[in-house]
Amino acid sequence: MKRKSLAAVFSLAGVAALAADVSFIEPLIVPRPVEMEVATNVLVRLDAVAVECATGGDEAGAWADAKARAWFGKTVGVSRRTFAGGPVPGGDEAYELIADEGGVRIRANAPAGVKHAFSTLRQSAVAARGTRTTEGRVLPGLVVRDRPALAFRGIHLCWFPGVTYAQMERHVRMAAYYKFNYAVIEPWAVYRWRRHPDFCWPDASVAADDLGRLAALGRDLGVTVCPQLNVFGHAAMSRFVGGKHATLDLHPEYEPLFEPLGGWNWCLSNPHARKLLSDLVDDLHEAMGRPPFFHIGCDEAHEPTCPSCRTFNYQSLVAEHIAQIAAQLRERGARALMWHDMLLSEVDPRWEGFYAKGSTRAGELLAALPKDIVVCDWFYGAPTNAYPTMDHFKASGHDVLVCPWQNPDGIAAQGAAAREKGLMGLLATTWNRAYGRNHATFLIAAAHAGWGTSPARYDKSFGIVTVATHERHVGWDMRVSGRRETGFASDDVPETTVVDP
């Protein structure tokens, strides 16, 4: 990012500067723009926004007008201008934003770029000073030219028992605010299946309408909400350390549908189990509005203990099942996403340290998978000198998403590797830590890894106040009304509904 003098900034913009007796800080925008020039001693009043959009101009203009009035004040409107001057470099998500004495102007190739520009604008503006209540917003002089580095920038969110709809809505809104374009939501036995209600907890709180509302919200804000259902391992729909099984603990009659030892895997030799999974996939995909991706899980599965499954070539049985689910999704207009670890043999020395959990025949499973399945290569550690699994899966003919977790340096390194290797993108995982200062640091790291820039400040204290400010913006949009609906967690000391590993 470049930072120039006031004169340099606005000579580049081709306008004269509006000087004022102010001293702004440089806006802490997440993710930091690819190019941003700031005039900290220039005050721009946010009275109106001019929008030029090459395609979808009416849609973009109507959206921008509604958001300008909701976010910046009822009197702040949008004027739509004819797109001129050639395309903005960087594709549909690219944008240009200028704030100077002529006001605020946005140029974008498509509505997605306009939405990203509005996120940048909102993070840059503050309430005008000197009044008891907000009477307008101001920002420093800005010239921003911005575009993402990765096509797929996703965040994986677990909907555990105890997580409220409002908390999940906040996560989706923050994903859009930080310019992620996908959010994968994994309900852990909290979704009330419409055709098979026994396969969730009796107090399951999430209905199809809830998922539909989240998907619609995501579409409005620019993030595509996609479902996850584990169709191989994790059949308990509960965390392994809890020893719970959402179905078998309460319904022993369904024992044949699961592997005998623990019920951790679905019994893939049982056609009734596979038909049930097909129904569940249809249900979840339909509830979320038939998005273009569906995560089928398939990680950390156990060796079969079923006397029928053990008579099969198990790798072939698993491959056939996964291929059938992928074909079902293909017919619904979606691609399957799948965790990587069962596709690598745990005894292969090439994958030491890279979470290989498959059998000695894991290579056969990988080779048998349809090529349109996207492999989600998860690695949760600090940076390493090379990421051989990424190359391995790319060479197999599959698109690859890198999937880091909480380590900020590891997140940055994997984002860089995805860009250097020409991979599809990044799916950052939250699991059971979507709260607190670790989550704030994670959000900053993951947003920048997908966008291809580095944070302005990376220390935890600044990260927390920056993310807390943006979480507050999201809270205003949600019209929160009480303490537990605000901030990073329901309470200052998080409750047991959000647990550590």
C-alpha positions as CSV (number, residue, x, y, z in Angstrom):
1,M,0.0,0.0,0.0
2,K,1.3,3.5,-0.9
3,R,0.9,6.5,1.4
4,K,1.6,9.9,-0.2
5,S,1.4,13.5,0.6
6,L,-1.9,15.4,0.3
7,A,-0.8,17.1,-2.9
8,A,0.5,13.8,-4.5
9,V,-2.8,12.0,-3.7
10,F,-5.0,14.5,-5.3
11,S,-2.9,15.4,-8.2
12,L,-3.1,11.6,-9.0
13,A,-6.9,11.8,-8.6
14,G,-7.0,14.8,-10.8
15,V,-8.8,17.0,-8.3
16,A,-8.0,19.8,-5.9
17,A,-7.8,18.9,-2.2
18,L,-10.3,20.1,0.4
19,A,-8.1,21.1,3.4
20,A,-9.4,21.1,6.9
21,D,-8.1,21.4,10.5
22,V,-8.2,17.7,11.1
23,S,-5.8,14.7,11.5
24,F,-7.4,11.4,10.8
25,I,-5.6,8.1,11.4
26,E,-5.1,5.9,8.4
27,P,-8.3,3.8,8.1
28,L,-7.7,0.3,9.4
29,I,-9.5,-1.5,6.6
30,V,-9.9,-5.3,6.7
31,P,-8.7,-6.6,4.3
32,R,-6.2,-3.8,3.5
33,P,-6.7,-2.6,-0.1
34,V,-4.2,-3.4,-2.7
35,E,-3.6,0.3,-3.4
36,M,-4.7,3.0,-1.0
37,E,-3.5,6.6,-0.8
38,V,-4.6,8.6,2.3
39,A,-4.7,12.3,3.0
40,T,-5.1,12.3,6.7
41,N,-5.5,16.1,7.0
42,V,-8.3,16.3,4.4
43,L,-11.9,16.1,5.6
44,V,-14.5,14.7,3.2
45,R,-18.2,14.9,4.3
46,L,-20.1,11.8,3.4
47,D,-23.2,13.5,2.0
48,A,-23.7,11.4,-1.1
49,V,-22.1,8.6,-3.2
50,A,-21.8,8.5,-6.9
51,V,-21.7,5.0,-8.4
52,E,-20.6,3.8,-11.8
53,C,-21.1,0.1,-12.6
54,A,-20.4,-1.4,-16.0
55,T,-22.9,-4.4,-15.7
56,G,-25.9,-4.7,-13.5
57,G,-25.9,-1.0,-12.9
58,D,-29.6,-0.8,-11.8
59,E,-29.1,-3.6,-9.3
60,A,-25.9,-2.1,-8.0
61,G,-27.4,1.4,-7.8
62,A,-30.6,0.3,-5.9
63,W,-28.5,-1.8,-3.5
64,A,-26.1,1.1,-2.9
65,D,-28.8,3.6,-2.3
66,A,-30.5,1.4,0.3
67,K,-27.2,0.7,2.1
68,A,-26.0,4.3,2.0
69,R,-29.2,5.5,3.8
70,A,-29.0,2.6,6.3
71,W,-25.3,2.8,7.1
72,F,-24.6,6.6,6.7
73,G,-27.8,8.4,7.3
74,K,-31.3,8.7,5.8
75,T,-30.3,11.8,3.8
76,V,-27.3,10.2,2.2
77,G,-28.3,9.0,-1.2
78,V,-26.7,7.5,-4.3
79,S,-26.5,9.0,-7.8
80,R,-25.9,6.6,-10.7
81,R,-23.5,7.7,-13.4
82,T,-22.7,6.2,-16.8
83,F,-19.8,3.9,-16.6
84,A,-16.8,5.5,-18.4
85,G,-13.1,5.2,-18.7
86,G,-12.6,1.5,-19.3
87,P,-12.9,-1.5,-17.0
88,V,-11.5,-1.5,-13.5
89,P,-8.5,-3.9,-13.5
90,G,-9.2,-7.1,-11.6
91,G,-12.6,-8.6,-12.7
92,D,-16.1,-8.5,-11.2
93,E,-15.0,-7.9,-7.6
94,A,-12.6,-5.1,-8.4
95,Y,-13.5,-1.5,-7.6
96,E,-12.1,2.1,-7.4
97,L,-13.1,4.5,-4.6
98,I,-12.2,8.2,-4.5
99,A,-13.2,10.6,-1.7
100,D,-12.2,14.3,-2.1
101,E,-13.8,17.7,-2.3
102,G,-16.0,16.4,-5.1
103,G,-17.6,13.9,-2.8
104,V,-17.4,10.1,-2.8
105,R,-17.2,8.2,-6.1
106,I,-17.2,4.5,-6.8
107,R,-16.4,2.7,-10.1
108,A,-16.8,-1.1,-10.5
109,N,-17.3,-3.7,-13.2
110,A,-20.2,-5.5,-11.5
111,P,-22.4,-5.3,-8.3
112,A,-19.9,-7.4,-6.4
113,G,-17.3,-4.7,-6.7
114,V,-19.8,-2.0,-5.5
115,K,-20.5,-4.1,-2.4
116,H,-16.8,-4.4,-1.6
117,A,-16.4,-0.6,-2.1
118,F,-19.1,0.0,0.4
119,S,-17.4,-2.2,2.9
120,T,-14.2,-0.1,2.5
121,L,-16.2,3.1,2.7
122,R,-18.0,2.1,5.8
123,Q,-14.8,1.1,7.6
124,S,-13.2,4.4,6.6
125,A,-16.0,6.8,7.8
126,V,-16.5,8.0,11.3
127,A,-19.2,10.1,13.0
128,A,-18.7,13.8,12.5
129,R,-17.3,15.3,15.7
130,G,-18.5,18.0,18.1
131,T,-22.1,16.9,18.5
132,R,-23.9,14.9,21.2
133,T,-25.5,12.5,18.7
134,T,-24.5,11.5,15.2
135,E,-25.2,14.2,12.7
136,G,-23.4,12.9,9.6
137,R,-20.2,11.0,8.8
138,V,-16.8,12.1,7.6
139,L,-13.6,10.4,6.3
140,P,-10.2,11.4,5.1
141,G,-9.2,11.9,1.5
142,L,-8.9,8.6,-0.2
143,V,-7.9,7.0,-3.4
144,V,-8.4,3.2,-3.4
145,R,-7.9,0.7,-6.2
146,D,-8.7,-2.7,-5.0
147,R,-9.2,-6.3,-6.1
148,P,-9.0,-9.8,-4.6
149,A,-6.1,-12.2,-5.2
150,L,-8.1,-15.5,-4.8
151,A,-11.3,-16.3,-6.6
152,F,-12.7,-18.4,-3.7
153,R,-12.4,-16.8,-0.2
154,G,-14.5,-18.8,2.3
155,I,-15.0,-19.1,6.0
156,H,-16.2,-22.4,7.6
157,L,-18.6,-22.0,10.5
158,C,-19.9,-24.7,12.8
159,W,-23.4,-24.4,14.1
160,F,-23.1,-26.2,17.5
161,P,-25.9,-26.6,20.0
162,G,-26.1,-23.4,22.0
163,V,-25.1,-21.2,19.1
164,T,-28.0,-18.9,18.4
165,Y,-29.4,-17.7,15.1
166,A,-28.2,-14.2,15.9
167,Q,-24.6,-15.4,16.5
168,M,-24.6,-17.2,13.1
169,E,-26.1,-14.2,11.4
170,R,-23.3,-12.0,12.9
171,H,-20.7,-14.4,11.4
172,V,-22.2,-14.2,8.0
173,R,-22.4,-10.4,8.1
174,M,-18.8,-10.2,9.2
175,A,-17.7,-12.5,6.4
176,A,-19.3,-10.2,3.9
177,Y,-17.9,-7.1,5.6
178,Y,-14.4,-8.6,5.3
179,K,-14.9,-9.4,1.7
180,F,-15.1,-13.2,1.9
181,N,-17.4,-14.4,-0.9
182,Y,-18.4,-17.9,0.6
183,A,-19.5,-19.1,4.0
184,V,-19.8,-22.8,4.6
185,I,-22.2,-23.5,7.5
186,E,-22.0,-27.0,9.2
187,P,-25.0,-27.7,11.4
188,W,-24.0,-30.2,14.2
189,A,-27.3,-32.0,14.8
190,V,-29.1,-28.6,15.3
191,Y,-31.0,-28.6,11.9
192,R,-34.5,-30.0,12.1
193,W,-34.6,-32.3,9.1
194,R,-37.9,-32.1,7.3
195,R,-38.2,-35.7,6.2
196,H,-36.1,-37.4,8.9
197,P,-36.5,-35.6,12.2
198,D,-34.9,-38.4,14.3
199,F,-31.4,-37.5,13.0
200,C,-30.9,-34.4,15.1
201,W,-31.2,-33.5,18.7
202,P,-34.8,-33.3,20.0
203,D,-34.2,-29.6,20.9
204,A,-32.7,-28.8,17.5
205,S,-33.3,-25.1,17.0
206,V,-32.5,-24.5,13.4
207,A,-35.3,-24.7,10.8
208,A,-35.2,-24.6,7.1
209,D,-36.5,-21.1,7.1
210,D,-33.6,-20.0,9.3
211,L,-31.1,-21.4,6.7
212,G,-33.1,-19.8,3.9
213,R,-32.9,-16.4,5.7
214,L,-29.2,-16.7,6.1
215,A,-28.7,-17.6,2.5
216,A,-30.8,-14.6,1.4
217,L,-28.9,-12.3,3.7
218,G,-25.6,-13.6,2.2
219,R,-26.8,-13.0,-1.3
220,D,-27.8,-9.4,-0.4
221,L,-24.4,-8.7,1.1
222,G,-22.2,-10.6,-1.4
223,V,-21.4,-13.9,0.3
224,T,-22.7,-17.2,-0.9
225,V,-23.9,-19.4,2.0
226,C,-23.3,-23.1,1.4
227,P,-24.1,-26.2,3.6
228,Q,-22.0,-29.0,5.0
229,L,-23.1,-32.5,5.9
230,N,-20.6,-35.3,6.7
231,V,-21.5,-38.2,4.5
232,F,-18.7,-40.6,5.7
233,G,-17.1,-40.1,9.1
234,H,-18.4,-37.8,11.9
235,A,-21.8,-39.5,11.6
236,A,-22.4,-38.9,15.3
237,M,-23.0,-35.2,14.4
238,S,-21.3,-34.4,17.7
239,R,-17.7,-33.7,18.7
240,F,-15.6,-36.8,19.3
241,V,-14.4,-35.7,22.8
242,G,-18.0,-35.6,24.1
243,G,-18.9,-39.2,23.3
244,K,-22.3,-38.2,22.1
245,H,-24.3,-39.5,19.1
246,A,-27.2,-37.4,18.1
247,T,-29.1,-40.3,16.7
248,L,-28.0,-43.6,18.4
249,D,-28.0,-42.2,22.0
250,L,-31.8,-41.7,21.6
251,H,-32.8,-44.1,18.9
252,P,-31.2,-47.6,19.2
253,E,-33.5,-48.8,16.4
254,Y,-31.2,-47.0,13.9
255,E,-28.1,-49.0,14.8
256,P,-27.8,-50.8,11.4
257,L,-27.2,-47.4,9.7
258,F,-23.9,-46.8,11.5
259,E,-20.7,-48.7,12.1
260,P,-20.9,-50.8,15.2
261,L,-17.9,-49.4,17.1
262,G,-18.9,-45.9,18.2
263,G,-21.2,-45.2,15.3
264,W,-18.6,-42.8,14.0
265,N,-19.0,-43.8,10.4
266,W,-22.1,-44.2,8.3
267,C,-22.5,-47.9,7.3
268,L,-21.8,-47.6,3.6
269,S,-22.7,-51.2,2.8
270,N,-26.3,-50.5,4.0
271,P,-28.4,-49.1,1.1
272,H,-30.8,-47.6,3.6
273,A,-28.0,-45.5,5.1
274,R,-27.0,-44.2,1.7
275,K,-30.6,-43.4,0.7
276,L,-31.0,-41.5,4.0
277,L,-27.9,-39.5,3.3
278,S,-29.2,-38.7,-0.2
279,D,-32.4,-37.4,1.3
280,L,-30.4,-35.3,3.9
281,V,-28.3,-33.8,1.2
282,D,-31.3,-32.8,-0.9
283,D,-33.0,-31.3,2.2
284,L,-30.0,-29.2,3.3
285,H,-29.2,-28.0,-0.2
286,E,-32.8,-27.0,-0.9
287,A,-33.0,-25.1,2.5
288,M,-30.0,-23.0,1.6
289,G,-31.4,-22.0,-1.8
290,R,-29.4,-24.5,-4.0
291,P,-26.0,-22.9,-3.7
292,P,-23.2,-23.8,-6.2
293,F,-21.1,-25.7,-3.5
294,F,-21.9,-28.3,-0.9
295,H,-19.3,-29.6,1.6
296,I,-19.6,-33.3,2.1
297,G,-17.0,-33.6,4.9
298,C,-15.4,-37.1,4.8
299,D,-12.6,-36.4,7.2
300,E,-11.2,-38.5,10.2
301,A,-13.2,-41.6,9.3
302,H,-12.5,-44.9,11.1
303,E,-11.6,-48.3,9.7
304,P,-14.8,-50.3,9.3
305,T,-16.0,-52.5,12.1
306,C,-19.2,-53.6,10.3
307,P,-19.1,-57.3,9.4
308,S,-20.7,-56.4,6.0
309,C,-18.5,-53.4,5.2
310,R,-15.4,-55.4,6.0
311,T,-16.2,-57.9,3.2
312,F,-15.9,-55.1,0.6
313,N,-12.9,-53.4,-1.0
314,Y,-13.6,-50.6,1.4
315,Q,-11.8,-47.9,-0.6
316,S,-13.9,-48.8,-3.6
317,L,-17.1,-48.7,-1.5
318,V,-16.2,-45.3,-0.2
319,A,-15.3,-44.0,-3.6
320,E,-18.5,-45.3,-5.1
321,H,-20.5,-43.6,-2.3
322,I,-18.7,-40.3,-2.7
323,A,-19.1,-40.4,-6.5
324,Q,-22.8,-41.0,-6.1
325,I,-23.2,-38.0,-3.8
326,A,-21.1,-35.8,-6.1
327,A,-23.4,-36.9,-9.1
328,Q,-26.5,-36.0,-7.1
329,L,-25.1,-32.6,-6.3
330,R,-24.0,-32.1,-9.9
331,E,-27.6,-32.7,-11.0
332,R,-28.6,-30.0,-8.5
333,G,-26.1,-27.6,-10.1
334,A,-23.6,-27.8,-7.3
335,R,-20.0,-29.1,-6.8
336,A,-18.9,-31.2,-3.8
337,L,-16.2,-29.9,-1.4
338,M,-14.3,-32.6,0.5
339,W,-11.7,-32.6,3.3
340,H,-8.4,-34.1,2.2
341,D,-7.0,-36.3,5.0
342,M,-8.6,-39.6,4.0
343,L,-7.0,-39.2,0.5
344,L,-3.5,-39.5,1.9
345,S,-2.0,-42.7,3.4
346,E,-0.9,-42.2,7.0
347,V,2.1,-44.5,6.4
348,D,3.4,-42.5,3.4
349,P,6.5,-40.6,4.5
350,R,5.8,-37.8,2.0
351,W,2.9,-36.6,4.1
352,E,4.5,-36.6,7.5
353,G,3.1,-33.7,9.5
354,F,0.4,-33.0,6.9
355,Y,-2.6,-34.8,8.5
356,A,-2.7,-37.9,6.4
357,K,-5.3,-40.3,7.9
358,G,-6.1,-42.6,5.0
359,S,-5.3,-46.3,4.5
360,T,-2.5,-47.7,2.4
361,R,-4.9,-47.6,-0.5
362,A,-5.8,-43.9,-0.1
363,G,-4.2,-43.2,-3.5
364,E,-6.8,-45.4,-5.1
365,L,-9.6,-43.5,-3.5
366,L,-8.2,-40.2,-4.8
367,A,-7.8,-41.6,-8.3
368,A,-11.4,-42.8,-8.3
369,L,-13.0,-39.5,-7.3
370,P,-14.7,-37.4,-9.9
371,K,-12.5,-34.5,-11.0
372,D,-15.1,-31.8,-10.2
373,I,-14.8,-32.6,-6.4
374,V,-12.9,-29.7,-4.8
375,V,-10.3,-31.0,-2.3
376,C,-10.1,-29.0,0.9
377,D,-6.5,-29.3,2.1
378,W,-6.5,-28.5,5.8
379,F,-3.3,-27.7,7.7
380,Y,-3.5,-26.0,11.1
381,G,0.1,-25.3,12.0
382,A,2.8,-22.6,11.6
383,P,4.3,-21.9,8.2
384,T,6.4,-24.7,6.6
385,N,8.9,-24.6,3.8
386,A,6.7,-26.3,1.4
387,Y,3.1,-27.6,1.1
388,P,3.5,-30.8,-0.9
389,T,-0.1,-31.9,-0.4
390,M,-1.3,-28.9,-2.4
391,D,0.8,-29.9,-5.4
392,H,-0.3,-33.5,-5.0
393,F,-4.0,-32.7,-5.2
394,K,-3.5,-30.2,-8.0
395,A,-1.6,-32.8,-10.0
396,S,-4.5,-35.2,-9.4
397,G,-6.7,-32.9,-11.5
398,H,-8.8,-31.5,-8.7
399,D,-9.3,-27.9,-7.7
400,V,-7.8,-27.2,-4.3
401,L,-8.8,-25.0,-1.4
402,V,-6.2,-24.3,1.4
403,C,-7.9,-24.6,4.8
404,P,-6.0,-23.1,7.7
405,W,-7.2,-22.6,11.3
406,Q,-6.0,-20.4,14.2
407,N,-2.3,-19.7,13.5
408,P,-2.1,-16.2,11.9
409,D,1.3,-16.9,10.3
410,G,0.2,-20.2,9.0
411,I,-2.9,-18.6,7.5
412,A,-0.8,-16.0,5.8
413,A,1.6,-18.6,4.4
414,Q,-1.1,-20.8,3.1
415,G,-2.8,-17.9,1.4
416,A,0.5,-17.0,-0.3
417,A,1.0,-20.6,-1.3
418,A,-2.5,-20.7,-2.9
419,R,-1.7,-17.6,-4.9
420,E,1.7,-18.8,-6.0
421,K,0.5,-22.3,-7.0
422,G,-2.6,-21.0,-8.8
423,L,-5.0,-22.8,-6.6
424,M,-8.8,-22.2,-6.4
425,G,-8.7,-20.3,-3.1
426,L,-9.0,-20.5,0.7
427,L,-11.5,-21.9,3.1
428,A,-10.5,-20.7,6.6
429,T,-11.9,-22.8,9.4
430,T,-13.2,-21.7,12.8
431,W,-14.4,-24.9,14.4
432,N,-15.0,-24.3,18.1
433,R,-13.2,-21.0,18.4
434,A,-15.5,-18.5,16.7
435,Y,-15.3,-16.0,19.6
436,G,-12.8,-13.9,21.6
437,R,-9.5,-12.4,20.7
438,N,-8.3,-15.5,18.9
439,H,-11.3,-15.1,16.5
440,A,-10.5,-11.4,16.0
441,T,-6.9,-12.3,15.0
442,F,-8.1,-15.1,12.8
443,L,-10.6,-12.9,10.9
444,I,-7.8,-10.3,10.2
445,A,-5.4,-13.0,9.0
446,A,-7.9,-15.0,6.9
447,A,-9.4,-11.9,5.2
448,H,-5.9,-10.7,4.2
449,A,-4.8,-14.2,3.1
450,G,-7.7,-14.4,0.6
451,W,-7.3,-10.8,-0.6
452,G,-3.5,-11.0,-1.0
453,T,-2.5,-8.0,1.2
454,S,-0.9,-7.6,4.6
455,P,-2.6,-6.0,7.7
456,A,-1.7,-2.4,8.6
457,R,-1.2,-3.5,12.2
458,Y,-1.0,-7.1,13.3
459,D,-0.6,-6.9,17.1
460,K,-3.5,-8.5,19.1
461,S,-4.6,-5.3,20.9
462,F,-5.0,-3.3,17.7
463,G,-6.7,-6.3,16.1
464,I,-9.2,-6.6,18.8
465,V,-10.3,-2.9,18.8
466,T,-10.4,-2.9,15.0
467,V,-12.6,-6.0,14.7
468,A,-14.7,-4.9,17.7
469,T,-15.5,-1.7,15.9
470,H,-16.6,-3.6,12.8
471,E,-18.5,-6.1,14.9
472,R,-20.3,-3.1,16.3
473,H,-21.3,-1.9,12.8
474,V,-22.8,-5.3,12.2
475,G,-24.6,-5.2,15.5
476,W,-26.3,-1.9,14.5
477,D,-27.5,-3.6,11.3
478,M,-28.9,-6.4,13.4
479,R,-30.5,-4.0,15.8
480,V,-29.1,-5.8,18.8
481,S,-31.0,-5.0,22.0
482,G,-29.0,-6.6,24.9
483,R,-25.5,-7.4,26.3
484,R,-25.4,-11.0,25.2
485,E,-26.0,-10.1,21.5
486,T,-22.9,-7.8,21.3
487,G,-19.2,-8.3,21.0
488,F,-17.2,-11.5,20.3
489,A,-19.0,-13.7,22.8
490,S,-22.2,-13.9,24.8
491,D,-20.4,-13.1,28.0
492,D,-17.1,-11.6,29.1
493,V,-16.2,-15.1,30.2
494,P,-17.5,-17.4,27.5
495,E,-19.9,-20.1,28.6
496,T,-19.6,-23.8,28.1
497,T,-21.8,-23.6,25.0
498,V,-18.6,-22.6,23.2
499,V,-15.9,-25.1,24.2
500,D,-12.2,-25.6,23.8
501,P,-10.8,-28.8,22.3
